Amino acid sequence: MLSTVEELKLIARCIASDDRDAFGKLVEAYQDSLRRYLLNLTLGDACLTDDLAQETFIKAWASIRSFKGLAKFRTWLFRIAWNEYISYRRREHPTDDLDSPGVNSAYTDCHSATEANMDVQVALKALSAKERTVVLLFYLEEMPVKKVVEITGMPEGTVKVYLKRAREKMAIALSN
């Protein structure tokens, strides 16, 4: 993980001179956590994770000049990843509501039995996409509620409700 000063220096180099090496260092610093987040968000779909991560970094590079530094770079990057995931879902499943219980059925059918037996995957599959996102950011990425609000654009109360609802659904899924 980069310190705030190191991060800002790299961003400044990217903006000032289109320094791809500096951006490469930012990618190296954040790619593991971003891919982990996307992998869990897509319920283990490695190919989709690769595509979404690549699109996220491409969009980050293309819009690095719009980064204002009001949030940490990681928060900004995760917001781009969230938007990429939502765009993908809308393209591939235009009639799905991200909060509907059946939204995960398309993913559930395409995973192997070994993945389905993993407790965490089973629990995550019980959640809607928005609940899963909030849980992954809050628990797995250890982001405070305020950062989750920044990334998802949801009101703070909604994030807290999703966390509570997700804990309840995961407990039920794990008890079965």
Backbone as ProteinMPNN parsed JSONL, in Angstrom:
{"seq_chain_A": "MLSTVEELKLIARCIASDDRDAFGKLVEAYQDSLRRYLLNLTLGDACLTDDLAQETFIKAWASIRSFKGLAKFRTWLFRIAWNEYISYRRREHPTDDLDSPGVNSAYTDCHSATEANMDVQVALKALSAKERTVVLLFYLEEMPVKKVVEITGMPEGTVKVYLKRAREKMAIALSN", "coords_chain_A": {"N_chain_A": [[0.844, -1.176, 0.0], [0.51, 2.192, -0.787], [1.824, 5.222, 0.602], [0.063, 8.26, 1.398], [1.432, 10.492, 0.438], [3.255, 9.366, -1.42], [1.401, 8.295, -3.214], [0.118, 10.658, -4.135], [2.287, 11.904, -5.396], [2.79, 10.128, -7.51], [0.36, 10.354, -8.91], [0.471, 13.037, -9.602], [2.647, 12.962, -11.37], [1.514, 11.421, -13.386], [-0.492, 13.139, -14.317], [0.938, 15.483, -14.982], [2.887, 14.738, -16.909], [1.929, 12.622, -18.44], [2.868, 10.146, -17.476], [3.355, 6.911, -17.808], [4.683, 4.935, -16.414], [4.472, 5.777, -13.778], [1.717, 5.528, -13.449], [1.572, 2.801, -13.78], [2.756, 1.962, -11.405], [0.796, 2.737, -9.615], [-1.218, 1.028, -10.449], [-0.041, -1.461, -9.825], [0.0, -1.204, -7.053], [-2.7, -1.24, -6.332], [-4.06, -3.233, -7.709], [-4.406, -5.887, -6.724], [-6.215, -5.723, -4.505], [-8.382, -4.539, -5.796], [-9.019, -6.452, -7.766], [-9.681, -8.605, -6.096], [-11.972, -7.587, -4.868], [-13.655, -7.283, -7.142], [-13.713, -9.949, -8.031], [-15.094, -11.245, -5.979], [-17.451, -9.798, -6.136], [-18.42, -10.584, -8.614], [-18.967, -13.154, -8.066], [-16.911, -15.071, -8.272], [-16.251, -15.273, -10.973], [-13.693, -15.378, -12.942], [-12.888, -14.571, -15.521], [-14.674, -12.482, -16.14], [-13.988, -10.818, -14.052], [-11.343, -10.141, -14.759], [-11.861, -8.702, -17.127], [-13.449, -6.551, -16.142], [-11.662, -5.375, -14.327], [-9.613, -4.577, -16.055], [-11.011, -2.727, -17.68], [-11.631, -0.886, -15.692], [-9.086, 0.133, -14.951], [-8.306, 1.205, -17.405], [-10.231, 3.219, -17.752], [-9.606, 4.728, -15.501], [-7.017, 5.642, -16.14], [-7.629, 7.144, -18.431], [-9.162, 9.152, -17.338], [-7.666, 10.355, -15.367], [-6.927, 12.988, -15.025], [-9.202, 14.163, -14.095], [-9.299, 13.472, -11.491], [-9.651, 14.748, -8.373], [-8.646, 14.602, -5.86], [-10.245, 14.7, -3.626], [-11.133, 12.465, -2.4], [-9.482, 9.429, -1.401], [-7.232, 7.907, -3.748], [-7.673, 5.184, -4.039], [-10.349, 4.904, -3.234], [-11.594, 6.37, -5.259], [-10.873, 4.803, -7.45], [-12.163, 2.374, -6.828], [-14.745, 3.249, -7.02], [-14.971, 3.684, -9.754], [-14.693, 1.019, -10.566], [-17.013, -0.106, -9.428], [-18.955, 1.279, -10.917], [-18.357, 0.252, -13.448], [-19.041, -2.426, -13.072], [-21.806, -2.182, -12.596], [-22.593, -1.091, -15.054], [-21.945, -3.243, -16.742], [-23.757, -5.176, -15.756], [-26.181, -3.974, -16.419], [-26.005, -3.952, -19.195], [-25.814, -6.697, -19.85], [-27.958, -7.865, -18.516], [-30.558, -6.39, -18.87], [-33.184, -6.231, -17.842], [-33.068, -6.932, -15.218], [-33.384, -6.093, -11.803], [-31.123, -4.766, -9.582], [-31.54, -5.282, -6.944], [-33.248, -7.39, -6.76], [-34.185, -10.69, -5.692], [-33.754, -12.81, -7.502], [-31.69, -12.076, -9.116], [-29.165, -13.162, -8.917], [-29.275, -15.7, -9.919], [-28.385, -16.302, -12.497], [-25.651, -16.325, -12.205], [-25.299, -18.3, -10.279], [-25.869, -20.757, -11.51], [-23.746, -21.16, -13.286], [-21.429, -21.831, -11.986], [-19.011, -24.098, -10.667], [-19.51, -27.124, -8.718], [-17.698, -27.277, -6.619], [-17.069, -24.632, -6.02], [-19.561, -23.733, -5.2], [-19.831, -25.004, -2.794], [-18.253, -23.672, -1.04], [-18.309, -21.833, 1.886], [-18.283, -18.972, 2.072], [-18.79, -18.158, -0.551], [-21.315, -19.287, -0.901], [-22.765, -17.837, 0.977], [-22.443, -15.24, -0.073], [-23.788, -15.508, -2.477], [-26.387, -15.477, -1.687], [-27.052, -12.885, -1.502], [-28.197, -9.717, -2.831], [-26.885, -7.79, -5.603], [-26.231, -5.186, -4.772], [-26.228, -5.427, -1.96], [-24.174, -7.3, -1.71], [-22.001, -5.828, -2.692], [-21.769, -3.786, -0.753], [-21.184, -5.322, 1.524], [-18.754, -6.53, 0.731], [-17.053, -4.306, 0.395], [-17.138, -3.154, 2.963], [-16.505, -5.248, 4.847], [-14.549, -7.067, 3.652], [-12.732, -5.381, 2.26], [-12.342, -3.626, 4.251], [-13.328, -0.996, 4.526], [-14.536, 2.063, 5.844], [-17.974, 3.019, 6.597], [-18.491, 5.534, 5.488], [-16.696, 5.646, 3.315], [-17.727, 3.587, 1.76], [-20.139, 4.733, 1.114], [-19.212, 6.842, -0.509], [-18.145, 5.39, -2.669], [-20.296, 3.825, -3.679], [-22.359, 5.636, -3.928], [-24.674, 5.544, -2.54], [-27.013, 6.565, 0.018], [-25.986, 7.041, 3.457], [-27.623, 5.815, 5.412], [-28.908, 3.887, 3.877], [-26.777, 2.226, 3.162], [-26.138, 1.193, 5.677], [-28.508, -0.188, 6.239], [-28.436, -2.103, 4.174], [-26.146, -3.504, 5.001], [-27.039, -4.617, 7.433], [-29.235, -6.163, 6.538], [-27.874, -7.865, 4.81], [-26.173, -9.269, 6.571], [-28.099, -10.733, 7.976], [-29.235, -12.308, 5.901], [-26.974, -13.76, 5.107], [-26.413, -15.195, 7.406], [-28.622, -16.885, 7.5], [-28.24, -18.285, 5.092], [-25.825, -19.606, 5.653], [-26.578, -21.24, 7.723], [-28.086, -23.194, 6.626]], "CA_chain_A": [[0.0, 0.0, 0.0], [1.274, 3.427, -0.914], [1.473, 6.297, 1.52], [-0.674, 9.32, 0.726], [2.397, 11.338, -0.266], [3.709, 8.614, -2.594], [0.26, 8.222, -4.124], [-0.065, 11.974, -4.755], [3.412, 12.134, -6.306], [2.545, 9.327, -8.718], [-0.771, 10.957, -9.623], [0.978, 14.289, -10.189], [3.462, 12.59, -12.532], [0.581, 10.979, -14.431], [-1.187, 14.304, -14.847], [1.872, 16.463, -15.544], [3.654, 14.31, -18.089], [1.404, 11.351, -18.95], [3.863, 9.153, -17.072], [2.739, 5.581, -17.718], [5.37, 4.179, -15.363], [3.857, 6.187, -12.513], [0.402, 4.893, -13.393], [1.85, 1.38, -13.568], [2.988, 1.758, -9.965], [-0.523, 2.814, -8.977], [-1.907, -0.229, -10.784], [0.577, -2.514, -8.999], [-0.367, -1.011, -5.649], [-4.122, -1.439, -6.055], [-4.706, -4.256, -8.52], [-4.807, -7.078, -5.958], [-7.444, -5.477, -3.744], [-9.457, -4.286, -6.754], [-9.405, -7.74, -8.363], [-10.357, -9.388, -5.052], [-13.308, -7.003, -4.748], [-14.425, -7.634, -8.334], [-13.887, -11.401, -8.063], [-16.188, -11.567, -5.065], [-18.66, -9.159, -6.647], [-18.896, -11.398, -9.736], [-19.143, -14.508, -7.537], [-15.857, -15.981, -8.686], [-16.072, -15.316, -12.429], [-12.357, -14.828, -13.157], [-12.829, -13.887, -16.822], [-15.385, -11.219, -15.995], [-13.163, -10.006, -13.161], [-10.24, -9.598, -15.566], [-12.409, -7.685, -18.03], [-13.861, -5.38, -15.376], [-10.456, -4.733, -13.789], [-8.948, -3.906, -17.163], [-11.812, -1.548, -18.015], [-11.485, 0.072, -14.601], [-7.792, 0.802, -15.058], [-8.317, 2.014, -18.634], [-11.01, 4.432, -17.467], [-8.849, 5.524, -14.53], [-5.95, 6.31, -16.89], [-8.228, 8.127, -19.33], [-9.767, 10.266, -16.602], [-6.815, 10.698, -14.215], [-6.917, 14.447, -14.876], [-10.405, 14.577, -13.368], [-9.139, 13.118, -10.076], [-9.477, 16.003, -7.647], [-8.021, 14.364, -4.572], [-11.189, 14.873, -2.525], [-11.136, 11.15, -1.754], [-8.245, 8.721, -1.725], [-7.204, 7.327, -5.083], [-8.28, 3.853, -3.939], [-11.797, 5.103, -3.205], [-11.952, 6.804, -6.609], [-10.699, 3.631, -8.306], [-13.231, 1.421, -6.521], [-15.986, 3.825, -7.554], [-14.946, 3.366, -11.188], [-14.951, -0.425, -10.674], [-18.435, -0.303, -9.133], [-19.701, 1.758, -12.085], [-18.127, -0.717, -14.53], [-19.848, -3.605, -12.76], [-23.214, -1.818, -12.814], [-22.769, -0.974, -16.514], [-21.949, -4.607, -17.271], [-25.026, -5.825, -15.372], [-27.27, -3.37, -17.198], [-25.846, -4.395, -20.583], [-26.053, -8.133, -19.975], [-29.248, -8.232, -17.912], [-31.241, -5.097, -18.805], [-34.451, -6.262, -17.123], [-32.838, -7.262, -13.815], [-33.216, -5.077, -10.776], [-29.974, -5.221, -8.801], [-31.971, -5.666, -5.601], [-34.172, -8.511, -6.792], [-33.565, -11.93, -5.229], [-33.409, -13.703, -8.595], [-30.629, -11.507, -9.941], [-27.949, -13.976, -8.836], [-29.479, -17.048, -10.45], [-27.554, -16.5, -13.682], [-24.307, -16.65, -11.736], [-25.306, -19.523, -9.493], [-25.886, -21.927, -12.383], [-22.548, -21.336, -14.097], [-20.258, -22.135, -11.163], [-18.836, -25.514, -10.367], [-19.99, -27.57, -7.411], [-16.709, -26.994, -5.577], [-17.23, -23.239, -5.616], [-20.841, -23.587, -4.511], [-19.7, -25.543, -1.45], [-17.49, -22.769, -0.179], [-19.239, -21.09, 2.732], [-18.339, -17.551, 1.745], [-19.476, -18.027, -1.837], [-22.732, -19.601, -0.674], [-23.346, -16.687, 1.677], [-22.484, -14.102, -0.991], [-24.805, -15.766, -3.5], [-27.699, -15.195, -1.108], [-27.231, -11.434, -1.465], [-28.37, -8.969, -4.083], [-25.62, -7.168, -6.024], [-25.942, -4.012, -3.924], [-25.857, -5.929, -0.637], [-22.866, -7.939, -1.854], [-21.018, -4.75, -2.819], [-21.607, -3.139, 0.544], [-20.504, -6.282, 2.39], [-17.366, -6.697, 0.283], [-16.288, -3.093, 0.696], [-17.075, -2.918, 4.404], [-15.827, -6.31, 5.582], [-13.36, -7.603, 3.007], [-11.791, -4.299, 1.975], [-12.227, -2.894, 5.508], [-13.597, 0.419, 4.322], [-15.601, 2.57, 6.719], [-19.262, 3.263, 5.946], [-18.393, 6.77, 4.69], [-16.028, 5.309, 2.049], [-18.688, 2.785, 1.001], [-21.087, 5.727, 0.593], [-18.544, 7.533, -1.612], [-17.967, 4.485, -3.803], [-21.568, 3.369, -4.245], [-23.288, 6.74, -4.136], [-25.882, 5.302, -1.757], [-27.036, 7.287, 1.287], [-25.393, 6.308, 4.574], [-28.65, 4.962, 6.014], [-29.138, 2.757, 2.973], [-25.623, 1.332, 3.319], [-26.285, 0.507, 6.97], [-29.617, -1.141, 6.091], [-27.92, -3.207, 3.364], [-25.24, -4.305, 5.84], [-27.86, -5.381, 8.381], [-29.983, -7.145, 5.76], [-26.915, -8.846, 4.294], [-25.766, -10.15, 7.684], [-29.213, -11.646, 8.252], [-29.337, -13.268, 4.8], [-25.804, -14.633, 5.132], [-26.583, -16.111, 8.538], [-29.596, -17.905, 7.073], [-27.602, -19.12, 4.057], [-24.8, -20.44, 6.258], [-27.177, -22.202, 8.651], [-28.732, -24.269, 5.844]], "C_chain_A": [[0.888, 1.237, 0.0], [0.869, 4.411, 0.18], [0.75, 7.377, 0.719], [0.26, 10.199, -0.1], [2.895, 10.645, -1.532], [2.617, 8.557, -3.662], [0.079, 9.545, -4.869], [1.067, 12.314, -5.721], [3.204, 11.379, -7.618], [1.414, 9.919, -9.559], [-0.324, 12.251, -10.305], [1.826, 14.004, -11.429], [2.576, 12.146, -13.697], [-0.066, 12.18, -15.106], [-0.221, 15.235, -15.583], [2.513, 15.995, -16.846], [3.178, 12.983, -18.689], [2.364, 10.193, -18.675], [3.19, 7.795, -16.844], [3.413, 4.713, -16.659], [4.776, 4.509, -13.994], [2.483, 5.543, -12.368], [0.55, 3.388, -13.173], [2.094, 1.062, -12.103], [1.685, 1.849, -9.183], [-1.311, 1.527, -9.229], [-1.359, -1.359, -9.922], [0.131, -2.421, -7.548], [-1.808, -1.42, -5.36], [-4.768, -2.598, -6.81], [-5.165, -5.466, -7.709], [-6.113, -6.854, -5.207], [-8.622, -5.214, -4.676], [-9.944, -5.591, -7.382], [-10.133, -8.617, -7.339], [-11.796, -8.901, -4.892], [-14.18, -7.425, -5.931], [-14.688, -9.138, -8.417], [-15.036, -11.828, -7.15], [-17.507, -10.975, -5.549], [-19.274, -9.986, -7.776], [-19.058, -12.866, -9.352], [-18.159, -15.5, -8.143], [-15.63, -16.089, -10.184], [-14.76, -14.606, -12.782], [-12.256, -14.063, -14.477], [-13.506, -12.521, -16.751], [-14.595, -10.271, -15.097], [-12.019, -9.359, -13.924], [-10.726, -8.472, -16.465], [-12.768, -6.403, -17.281], [-12.658, -4.635, -14.795], [-9.732, -3.961, -14.886], [-9.703, -2.639, -17.563], [-11.686, -0.468, -16.949], [-10.179, 0.837, -14.724], [-7.695, 1.651, -16.328], [-9.069, 3.324, -18.391], [-10.284, 5.326, -16.468], [-7.733, 6.305, -15.237], [-6.527, 7.437, -17.757], [-8.766, 9.344, -18.586], [-8.948, 10.699, -15.392], [-6.791, 12.208, -13.972], [-8.152, 14.958, -14.132], [-10.336, 14.207, -11.881], [-8.791, 14.389, -9.307], [-8.817, 15.829, -6.289], [-8.938, 14.579, -3.38], [-11.35, 13.577, -1.735], [-9.79, 10.513, -2.079], [-8.361, 8.116, -3.12], [-7.89, 5.965, -5.079], [-9.801, 3.948, -3.958], [-12.303, 5.472, -4.594], [-11.905, 5.615, -7.567], [-11.811, 2.606, -8.079], [-14.578, 1.939, -7.015], [-16.076, 3.542, -9.06], [-15.278, 1.888, -11.393], [-16.432, -0.73, -10.429], [-19.276, 0.124, -10.338], [-19.536, 0.811, -13.273], [-18.975, -1.968, -14.313], [-21.333, -3.327, -13.041], [-23.498, -1.71, -14.312], [-22.826, -2.35, -17.164], [-23.29, -5.275, -16.984], [-26.184, -5.282, -16.194], [-27.21, -3.796, -18.657], [-26.278, -5.84, -20.754], [-27.425, -8.57, -19.474], [-30.097, -6.968, -17.763], [-32.541, -5.095, -18.011], [-34.279, -6.569, -15.642], [-32.777, -6.006, -12.959], [-32.102, -5.589, -9.876], [-30.344, -5.631, -7.384], [-32.874, -6.889, -5.592], [-33.476, -9.804, -6.386], [-33.115, -12.845, -6.353], [-32.237, -13.237, -9.436], [-29.372, -12.368, -9.945], [-28.1, -15.348, -9.472], [-28.629, -17.316, -11.684], [-26.135, -16.883, -13.287], [-24.274, -18.01, -11.036], [-25.196, -20.757, -10.376], [-24.556, -22.191, -13.076], [-21.304, -21.671, -13.279], [-20.19, -23.61, -10.815], [-19.306, -25.841, -8.955], [-18.987, -27.26, -6.311], [-16.805, -25.553, -5.112], [-18.5, -23.061, -4.795], [-20.766, -24.094, -3.084], [-18.911, -24.644, -0.511], [-18.466, -21.883, 0.583], [-19.373, -19.628, 2.335], [-19.08, -17.343, 0.439], [-20.967, -18.296, -1.692], [-23.415, -18.405, -0.016], [-23.46, -15.482, 0.745], [-23.56, -14.275, -2.063], [-26.213, -15.473, -2.993], [-28.031, -13.707, -1.149], [-27.519, -10.854, -2.842], [-27.029, -8.303, -4.412], [-25.257, -5.984, -5.137], [-25.53, -4.447, -2.514], [-24.459, -6.532, -0.668], [-21.763, -6.882, -1.939], [-20.724, -4.105, -1.48], [-20.84, -4.051, 1.501], [-19.03, -6.415, 2.013], [-16.518, -5.484, 0.618], [-16.084, -2.919, 2.197], [-16.244, -3.981, 5.127], [-14.524, -6.778, 4.925], [-12.309, -6.53, 2.751], [-11.593, -3.371, 3.167], [-12.356, -1.381, 5.334], [-14.687, 0.873, 5.283], [-16.867, 2.882, 5.905], [-19.182, 4.499, 5.043], [-17.704, 6.521, 3.343], [-16.96, 4.489, 1.158], [-19.728, 3.717, 0.369], [-20.486, 6.448, -0.61], [-18.464, 6.656, -2.858], [-19.291, 4.157, -4.475], [-22.537, 4.497, -4.564], [-24.606, 6.553, -3.391], [-25.847, 6.182, -0.506], [-26.506, 6.409, 2.427], [-26.389, 5.356, 5.228], [-28.925, 3.724, 5.178], [-28.007, 1.744, 3.09], [-25.762, 0.53, 4.604], [-27.418, -0.529, 6.914], [-29.167, -2.352, 5.274], [-26.986, -4.102, 4.167], [-26.031, -5.189, 6.801], [-28.607, -6.505, 7.658], [-29.053, -8.256, 5.254], [-26.449, -9.801, 5.385], [-26.851, -11.176, 7.977], [-29.319, -12.72, 7.165], [-28.168, -14.246, 4.809], [-25.906, -15.626, 6.269], [-27.54, -17.231, 8.178], [-28.947, -18.844, 6.055], [-26.568, -20.068, 4.655], [-25.376, -21.472, 7.217], [-27.847, -23.351, 7.918], [-27.781, -25.352, 5.467]], "O_chain_A": [[1.892, 1.3, 0.71], [-0.279, 4.43, 0.625], [0.826, 7.395, -0.51], [-0.083, 10.603, -1.211], [2.952, 11.262, -2.596], [2.877, 8.746, -4.851], [-0.093, 9.556, -6.088], [0.833, 12.943, -6.753], [3.417, 11.926, -8.7], [1.511, 9.974, -10.785], [-0.697, 12.522, -11.446], [1.734, 14.723, -12.424], [2.858, 12.459, -14.854], [-0.172, 12.226, -16.332], [-0.526, 15.717, -16.675], [2.663, 16.781, -17.782], [3.942, 12.3, -19.371], [2.627, 9.369, -19.551], [2.544, 7.569, -15.821], [2.768, 3.844, -16.071], [4.601, 3.625, -13.155], [2.125, 5.069, -11.29], [-0.25, 2.777, -12.464], [1.684, 0.008, -11.616], [1.488, 1.126, -8.206], [-1.982, 1.009, -8.336], [-2.129, -2.131, -9.35], [-0.09, -3.439, -6.892], [-2.109, -1.896, -4.265], [-5.932, -2.91, -6.56], [-6.228, -6.018, -7.993], [-7.015, -7.69, -5.261], [-9.745, -5.622, -4.38], [-11.149, -5.806, -7.512], [-11.099, -9.298, -7.684], [-12.723, -9.704, -4.792], [-15.312, -7.871, -5.743], [-15.771, -9.555, -8.83], [-15.849, -12.676, -7.518], [-18.562, -11.588, -5.386], [-20.496, -10.081, -7.888], [-19.263, -13.72, -10.215], [-18.524, -16.625, -8.484], [-14.861, -16.948, -10.615], [-14.724, -13.382, -12.906], [-11.607, -13.018, -14.539], [-12.972, -11.528, -17.245], [-14.539, -9.067, -15.35], [-11.752, -8.168, -13.759], [-10.092, -7.42, -16.559], [-12.436, -5.303, -17.725], [-12.64, -3.404, -14.773], [-9.291, -2.831, -14.675], [-9.089, -1.59, -17.762], [-11.64, 0.721, -17.263], [-10.166, 2.063, -14.613], [-7.063, 2.708, -16.317], [-8.606, 4.399, -18.775], [-10.34, 6.551, -16.578], [-7.53, 7.488, -14.963], [-5.98, 8.538, -17.807], [-8.82, 10.441, -19.141], [-9.478, 11.342, -14.486], [-6.649, 12.651, -12.832], [-8.14, 16.068, -13.6], [-11.213, 14.585, -11.104], [-7.767, 15.023, -9.56], [-8.466, 16.814, -5.639], [-8.471, 14.637, -2.243], [-11.666, 13.599, -0.545], [-9.052, 11.004, -2.933], [-9.461, 7.849, -3.604], [-8.611, 5.633, -6.019], [-10.465, 3.156, -4.627], [-13.32, 4.95, -5.051], [-12.798, 5.445, -8.397], [-12.338, 2.038, -9.035], [-15.45, 1.154, -7.385], [-17.144, 3.199, -9.568], [-16.052, 1.541, -12.285], [-17.029, -1.528, -11.151], [-20.2, -0.585, -10.734], [-20.487, 0.594, -14.024], [-19.557, -2.503, -15.256], [-22.022, -4.146, -13.649], [-24.53, -2.187, -14.784], [-23.66, -2.595, -18.036], [-23.89, -5.874, -17.876], [-27.063, -6.033, -16.617], [-28.248, -3.982, -19.291], [-27.014, -6.173, -21.683], [-27.983, -9.55, -19.968], [-30.331, -6.517, -16.641], [-32.962, -4.036, -17.545], [-35.243, -6.479, -14.881], [-32.192, -4.995, -13.347], [-32.141, -6.743, -9.45], [-29.543, -6.263, -6.694], [-33.232, -7.379, -4.521], [-32.302, -9.998, -6.7], [-32.162, -13.601, -6.167], [-31.83, -13.927, -10.371], [-28.59, -12.304, -10.893], [-27.121, -16.091, -9.552], [-28.194, -18.449, -11.896], [-25.493, -17.683, -13.968], [-23.322, -18.773, -11.194], [-24.498, -21.707, -10.023], [-24.264, -23.336, -13.422], [-20.218, -21.784, -13.847], [-21.216, -24.277, -10.688], [-19.476, -24.957, -8.115], [-19.385, -27.004, -5.175], [-16.637, -25.277, -3.924], [-18.511, -22.323, -3.809], [-21.551, -23.666, -2.238], [-18.917, -24.857, 0.701], [-19.345, -21.259, -0.012], [-20.486, -19.107, 2.273], [-19.912, -16.442, 0.334], [-21.788, -17.606, -2.297], [-24.513, -18.014, -0.411], [-24.469, -14.776, 0.771], [-24.168, -13.299, -2.503], [-27.127, -15.247, -3.787], [-29.162, -13.314, -0.864], [-27.142, -11.416, -3.87], [-26.136, -8.267, -3.566], [-24.089, -5.806, -4.791], [-24.589, -3.896, -1.943], [-23.656, -6.303, 0.237], [-20.708, -7.034, -1.322], [-19.565, -3.903, -1.118], [-19.943, -3.593, 2.208], [-18.16, -6.411, 2.884], [-15.383, -5.624, 1.075], [-14.991, -2.579, 2.647], [-15.375, -3.646, 5.932], [-13.497, -6.87, 5.599], [-11.124, -6.75, 3.0], [-10.784, -2.445, 3.115], [-11.6, -0.602, 5.914], [-15.655, 0.148, 5.511], [-16.82, 2.991, 4.68], [-19.749, 4.502, 3.95], [-18.086, 7.118, 2.337], [-16.981, 4.676, -0.058], [-20.143, 3.511, -0.771], [-21.165, 6.647, -1.618], [-18.69, 7.129, -3.971], [-19.397, 4.203, -5.701], [-23.44, 4.327, -5.383], [-25.547, 7.32, -3.59], [-24.766, 6.512, -0.018], [-26.575, 5.182, 2.358], [-26.043, 4.223, 5.56], [-29.148, 2.64, 5.715], [-28.252, 0.538, 3.115], [-25.528, -0.678, 4.614], [-27.296, -1.617, 7.477], [-29.473, -3.491, 5.627], [-27.028, -5.325, 4.03], [-25.725, -6.37, 6.961], [-28.611, -7.651, 8.108], [-29.41, -9.434, 5.271], [-26.342, -11.005, 5.153], [-26.558, -12.351, 8.201], [-29.474, -13.903, 7.471], [-28.353, -15.435, 4.547], [-25.523, -16.786, 6.112], [-27.3, -18.392, 8.509], [-29.092, -20.062, 6.152], [-26.447, -21.21, 4.212], [-24.727, -22.48, 7.496], [-28.146, -24.379, 8.525], [-28.173, -26.318, 4.813]]}, "name": "protein", "num_of_chains": 1, "seq": "MLSTVEELKLIARCIASDDRDAFGKLVEAYQDSLRRYLLNLTLGDACLTDDLAQETFIKAWASIRSFKGLAKFRTWLFRIAWNEYISYRRREHPTDDLDSPGVNSAYTDCHSATEANMDVQVALKALSAKERTVVLLFYLEEMPVKKVVEITGMPEGTVKVYLKRAREKMAIALSN"}
